[in-house]
Amino acid sequence: MNRTLSELSEYLSETRSALFRSVADVSPEMASFRPEPEAWSVAEIMDHLCRVERGTNILLKRFVEQARTAGLNQEDATASVLSSLDSFQVVEAPVRAKAPDRVRPAPHVPVAESVERLEQSRHELLRVLDEAEGLALSQVSFDHVFLGKLNGYQWILVLGQHEARHTRQIQRTKGQWSA
C-alpha cells in the first residue's frame, strides 16, 4: 500500500477504535438520551456514522473507477495528507452543522446494530482502498457539502475526522447523561 493510503488506513483504525471504545459501555437508556431537544442521541450518532461511511464508500469506488479510466497510475504525491483539512476544524466542531437528509439518522436503531454495520462498511472501505493501490487518488475530486472540493485522499481523511468529531460528541453526551 502506498504511503498515503497506509497513513490514512492507520488514522481510520485509530478513530474507529476510539469510537467503539466510546460506545462499549452504553446502555440502551443512555443510547437514546438526548442532552438537548435538537441534539442527537448516541444511537442516532452511530446510525449517522453508518450512513456517512456507506456514502463515502460509494464515492471512493467511483474515484477508483475514474482513476482507472483516466489512466491515473502511480501516485506522485508523497507528502502527508493528515493536516490538509486542518483549516476546516472538522474534529473540533466549532460550529454545529446540519446534516443533509441522506445522512440524517433514523430513530431507535440499536447501537449494537450500528456497530455491526460499521464493521461491515469498514471491511468494504478497506477492500476499496486495496483496489485504489497504484492509482493517483490526489487527481480525482468531488465537492463536499461543507468543505468544498476534496480529492480522494481528503475524502478518506474527512471520514476519519468526522468519526473523531462524533466520538467527542458521544463522550459529551455520556457525560451529560451521567450528570
N, C-alpha and C positions, 0 to 999 in steps of 0.2 A: 504494500500500500504506500502511495506517495506520502511525503512528509506532511502535507496539509491535511489529507484525509486521516492520517494517523493521529495528528494533533486534535482534529475535530472529533474523531471517534473516542479518544480518551476524555475529552471535555464532556461529550454526551454521556459517557459512562459515569463520570463523576456527578453530573447533575441528576441523572436518573437514580443513582444510589442515594443521594441526598433526599430526593423526592420520596422514594419508597421508605426510607428511614422515618421521614416526617409523618407518614400515614400508618406506620406499623402498629401504633397503639391507639388508633382512632376507633372509638366505639360507634355503633350506629346512631346513637343520640348525638354524639359530638359531630359526626359526619353531616348531620342535617342542620346543625346550628348555623344561623346567620347572625353575625355580630351587628349588622345594621340591616334594615329592610331591603336596601338596594344592593347589598353585598352578597357575594356567592358563598354558599356553604362549602365545606371541604369536598363533599361528594360532587357538587357542581363544578368545582375547580378541576377535579380529576376527570370528569366527563369532558369538560372543555379541552383539557390537555390531550385527551384521546382524539377528539375531532381535529385539533390543530395538527397533531402528528400525522394523522391519516391524510389530511390535505397536503401537508408538506411532502409526504412520500409520493403522492401522485405528481406533484410538481417536480420533484427530483427525478422521477422516472422520465418525465418529459425532457428535462435537461440532458439526461444521458442520451436519449434518442436524438435530440438536437445536436449534441456534440458529435455523435457518431455520423449523423447525416452530413454535417458540415465538415467532417474530417478533422475535427479538433483533437488531434492526438497529442500526447505527452505535454503535461503542464510545464510551462516555463517559469511560472511564479514560484518562488521558494520562500518568500517572507511569511512570517506567521500572520494568520488572519484573526487571531483571538482578540486583538484590540481594534479591529477595523470598524466596529459598531459602537465603540465606547461613547462617542458623542451623543448617541441616542439614549443612553442610560436605560437600556431595556431592563436590566436586572433591578436597578434601584427604584424604578417605577415612581418618578416624581409626580406624575400625573396619571390618574385613573383613566384608562382607555375603555371605550365602549366597543365590545367585541361585535364583529359583523354577525349577522343572523346565522350564517352557515356554521359558525363555531360556537354559538351560544349553547350552553349546556341544557340537557334535559333534566327535569326534576326527578329526584328519587332513584338515581342509578347508584347501586351499592358501590362503595369504594373498592371492594374486592373484585367486582366485575370490571371496574375501570383499570385496576392494576393488571388484571389478566389481558385486557385489550391493549394496554400499553406495552406489555411484554411481547405480544404478538406483533404489534406495529413496529416495535424496535427491531425485532428479527427481520421484518420486511425492510426496514431502513438500512440495516447492515448489509442485507443482500444487494440493495440498490447501490450502496457505497462500493461494494465489491465490483459491481458492474461498471462503476464510474472510474475504476482504476485505469490509468493511462489516458484519461480524457481531460481536456482543459476546461474544468468547470468554472474557471475565472472568466471564461469567454462567453458564457451563456447567462442570461439575466431575465428577471421578471419583477414587476413592481409589487412591492409590499404595501398593503393598505395604509400603514402608518409611517413606514420608513423610506418609501420610495424604491428606486431601482436597486436591487440586490443581485449579486452574482450567485452562482450555485453554492460556493463555499460559504458565503454570507447567509444564505438561507439555512444551511446546516447549523451555522453558528447561532443564528437567531432562534432556532428551535431549542437549543440548549439554554440560551439566555432567557427565553420565555418560560421554560420549565423552572429555572432558578428563581425567576421573579415570582412565580406562583407557589414555589416551595416556601418562600418567605411569607407569602400571604397565608398559606396554610399554618405556618408556625405562629403568626399573629392571631389567627382565628382560634387556634388551640389555646393560646394564652388568654384570650378574652373568654373562652368557654370556661377555663379553669378559675377565672377571677370572679 
